[in-house]
Amino acid sequence: MDLSLAITLGSSMQIALFVAPLLVFISLLGPEPLTLIFNQFELISLGAAVGIAALISLDGESNWLEGAELLAVYCIIAIAFFFLPP
């Protein structure tokens, strides 16, 4: 369990610290640059995702129900982003 949590959380940190800023620099070559300015809903959902991941990994073990709960929460967040007005 420790190895799977280390791999999962480590790859998430790598994406956040390397890929996102790299995409910002690559977008400068295109017609509309990408910024890392988030609106309030994006910050709340990001904080909720971090909090939920911390709560799941706190006890060091997991089961199928916790995984199903994570999938349900992430589906709810995805649906909310789909219906969020621009």
C-alpha positions as CSV (number, residue, x, y, z in Angstrom):
1,M,0.0,0.0,0.0
2,D,2.8,2.4,0.8
3,L,4.3,1.9,-2.7
4,S,1.1,2.5,-4.5
5,L,0.4,5.7,-2.5
6,A,3.9,6.9,-3.1
7,I,3.6,6.3,-6.8
8,T,0.2,7.9,-7.1
9,L,0.9,11.0,-5.0
10,G,4.4,11.4,-6.5
11,S,3.2,11.4,-10.0
12,S,0.5,13.9,-9.2
13,M,3.2,16.2,-7.7
14,Q,5.4,15.8,-10.8
15,I,2.5,16.8,-13.0
16,A,1.7,19.9,-10.9
17,L,5.3,21.0,-10.6
18,F,6.6,20.2,-14.1
19,V,4.0,19.7,-16.7
20,A,1.7,22.6,-15.9
21,P,4.4,25.3,-16.0
22,L,5.8,23.7,-19.2
23,L,2.4,24.0,-20.8
24,V,2.3,27.6,-19.9
25,F,5.6,28.2,-21.7
26,I,4.6,26.2,-24.7
27,S,1.4,28.1,-25.0
28,L,3.3,31.3,-25.5
29,L,4.0,30.2,-29.0
30,G,0.3,29.9,-29.8
31,P,-2.4,32.5,-30.5
32,E,-3.8,32.6,-27.0
33,P,-1.5,32.1,-24.0
34,L,-2.4,29.8,-21.1
35,T,-2.2,31.3,-17.6
36,L,-2.2,29.7,-14.2
37,I,-4.9,32.0,-12.9
38,F,-7.7,29.9,-11.4
39,N,-11.2,31.0,-10.6
40,Q,-12.9,30.4,-7.2
41,F,-14.6,27.1,-8.3
42,E,-11.4,25.6,-9.6
43,L,-9.5,26.5,-6.4
44,I,-12.3,24.9,-4.2
45,S,-12.4,21.8,-6.3
46,L,-8.6,21.5,-6.2
47,G,-8.6,21.9,-2.4
48,A,-11.3,19.3,-2.1
49,A,-9.4,16.9,-4.2
50,V,-6.2,17.4,-2.1
51,G,-8.2,17.0,1.1
52,I,-10.0,13.9,0.0
53,A,-6.7,12.3,-1.2
54,A,-5.1,13.1,2.2
55,L,-8.1,11.6,4.1
56,I,-7.9,8.4,2.0
57,S,-4.2,8.0,2.5
58,L,-4.2,8.9,6.2
59,D,-4.8,5.4,7.5
60,G,-2.4,3.7,5.1
61,E,-4.9,1.2,3.7
62,S,-7.7,1.2,1.2
63,N,-10.6,-0.9,0.0
64,W,-12.9,-1.0,-3.0
65,L,-15.5,1.3,-1.2
66,E,-13.0,4.1,-0.8
67,G,-12.0,3.8,-4.4
68,A,-15.6,3.9,-5.5
69,E,-16.2,7.0,-3.3
70,L,-13.2,8.7,-4.9
71,L,-14.5,8.0,-8.4
72,A,-18.0,9.3,-7.4
73,V,-16.5,12.6,-6.1
74,Y,-14.4,13.1,-9.2
75,C,-17.3,12.4,-11.5
76,I,-19.4,14.9,-9.5
77,I,-16.6,17.5,-9.9
78,A,-16.3,16.8,-13.7
79,I,-20.1,17.2,-14.1
80,A,-20.0,20.4,-12.2
81,F,-17.3,21.7,-14.5
82,F,-19.3,20.7,-17.5
83,F,-22.3,22.6,-16.5
84,L,-20.4,25.6,-15.1
85,P,-21.1,28.7,-17.2
86,P,-18.0,30.2,-18.9
